[in-house]
Amino acid sequence: MDTTVVAELTGNIATVGYGLAAIGPAIGVGIVVGKTIESVARQPELQGRLQTLMFLGIAFTEALAFIGIATYFIFTN
């Protein structure tokens, strides 16, 4: 008695990949903002410079999310 079970997986794994790729930037933005709040609490006179650096850090971190979504659209054809 030979029983062979074949499971078929249909769909696109890129959707799951983008979901996982969005986790990294979310954690990164949380860390950047949290550390900026800590820094401003320690030295309030540097708030302007720290805020500028925070926004720059957020932009670079969010670039990872944009790369992830671009990859999703490229590979879904």
MOWOMO-V847947 format. One record per residue. N is the residue number from 1. BURIAL is I if it has 24 or more other C-alpha atoms within 12 Angstrom, else O. D_FIRST is the distance of its C-alpha to the first C-alpha in Angstrom with 1 decimal. Layout:
[[N/BURIAL/D_FIRST] [N/BURIAL/D_FIRST]]
//
This chain:
[[1/O/0.0] [2/O/3.8] [3/O/6.4] [4/O/9.8] [5/O/12.9] [6/O/16.1] [7/O/19.4] [8/O/22.5] [9/O/25.9] [10/O/28.7] [11/O/32.4] [12/O/34.8] [13/O/34.7] [14/O/38.5] [15/O/39.2] [16/O/37.8] [17/O/39.6] [18/I/42.9] [19/O/42.5] [20/O/42.0] [21/I/44.9] [22/I/47.2] [23/O/46.9] [24/O/48.7] [25/I/51.9] [26/O/52.0] [27/O/52.2] [28/I/54.6] [29/I/57.0] [30/O/57.0] [31/O/57.9] [32/I/60.6] [33/I/62.2] [34/O/62.1] [35/O/63.8] [36/I/66.4] [37/O/67.2] [38/O/67.6] [39/O/69.9] [40/O/72.1] [41/O/72.4] [42/O/73.7] [43/O/75.9] [44/O/76.8] [45/O/79.2] [46/O/76.4] [47/O/74.6] [48/O/75.3] [49/O/74.0] [50/I/70.9] [51/O/70.1] [52/O/70.3] [53/O/68.0] [54/I/65.6] [55/O/65.3] [56/O/64.9] [57/I/62.1] [58/I/60.4] [59/O/60.6] [60/O/59.0] [61/I/56.2] [62/I/55.6] [63/O/55.4] [64/I/52.0] [65/I/50.8] [66/O/52.2] [67/O/50.4] [68/I/47.2] [69/O/47.7] [70/O/48.8] [71/O/45.6] [72/O/43.7] [73/O/45.6] [74/O/45.3] [75/O/41.5] [76/O/40.6] [77/O/41.3]]
//
